[in-house]
Amino acid sequence: MAEKINFGKRIIEALTLPIEGRTRYHDTGSRYLYLDVFPSGRKTFLFVRKIEGHTNFYKIGNYPEMTPYQARERADKRSQELASGKTPQEIKAESKRGGNTFSAVFKDYLENYLKEKTRGWKECERVFDIYLKPLHCRCLSDIMPDDIKKLHRDLTQERGQFMANRVIRLVRSTYNYTISEGQFILNPAAKLKFNKEPSRKRFIDKTEMKRFFEALDTLDPDWQDFFRLALFTGARRSNLQSMKWKDIELERQIWTIPAAEFKTDEEMQVPLIDLVIEILERRQVKAKSKFVFPSFGKAGHITEPKGAWKRLLKKAGIADLRIHDLRRTLGSFQTMTGANTATVGQSLGHKPGSPATAVYARLDLDTVRKSVKKATTAIMKAIGKND
């Protein structure tokens, strides 16, 4: 038996989350309205009614996107539809065609899947907030394939091919999520043809390298160290931001990135060269945090280097360069100094068999370290210094 409570905002928000499974409550103000509460914090309104010996369940919406008052109205409407002669199958089919707004469904997707399964959920939330405003208040059933095509076309013109594709991929995955949850049956973004995305080839060449390092020397010391490590390790920005002392073995010259924090979901060992060891040893002397690049923010480490990066590029007079291009720069200099694709792939942490690495084999870390050493020696020579 479901516990009976009065579905009010304060009462619903105060409900204890179950450790596993779900807990069901019955509204004292509506005979057929129920609420399922899940361990994740999700709270779902249901219309439940027994007809001809069979108990029928219909999802009405999620709290707080739908208020208790709106849920009661929806439950009453369902009851009236049954009384007027509609069959449970007809009502369920209409429910699957989408009564929830895109905004409500995305927030459900964000809280109950993206935050638990992906490290890039904040970027998904940002894309939703900025680029999907035209869909926020629309019901799923009202969004047609032509609407998605128009949105993709407009974003391509305004924001470029890459961003347009990224936005629509988020729309597609949101619909796929709600379909997998049994809440909907059609995906208007399923057959959209994405823009062709040419691979990016930008890296710092020898003519830009000296200006890059001269500008780097004008930044705050923390940012100098951060960008030098980004270049000399080839690590992804997110991994470098959350770099922890416990994962670094200075004597063995190895940085181990845990599988849970790495893109391929496999542990990654990064060989460290002398230039990197010098920076880390200097920082460790004054370290008071578990992070190599600490911050007073909620994360405990730096999270947004874009401002410093923008100042660096302006000072250096370099255009169209991204922080991620530092990885490509290291890989390019490795190739210039004789490294094969397997060595470059392992040093950058590319997944075996990925398009980024034509040939890939597990190599001794010393082999990779020697390759990185050669590349950084070439980089330092390009700016008139020896490492």
PyMOL commands that set and color helices and strands:
alter all, ss='L'
color gray80, all
select helices_A, chain A and resi 9-13+68-83+88-96+102-117+121-131+133-135+140-142+145-159+161-180+206-216+221-233+237-241+245-247+259-261+274-285+306-316+325-336+341-348+365-382
alter helices_A, ss='H'
color red, helices_A
select strands_A, chain A and resi 3-5+23-27+33-37+43-51+54-63+248-249+254-257+268-271
alter strands_A, ss='S'
color yellow, strands_A
deselect
rebuild
show_as cartoon
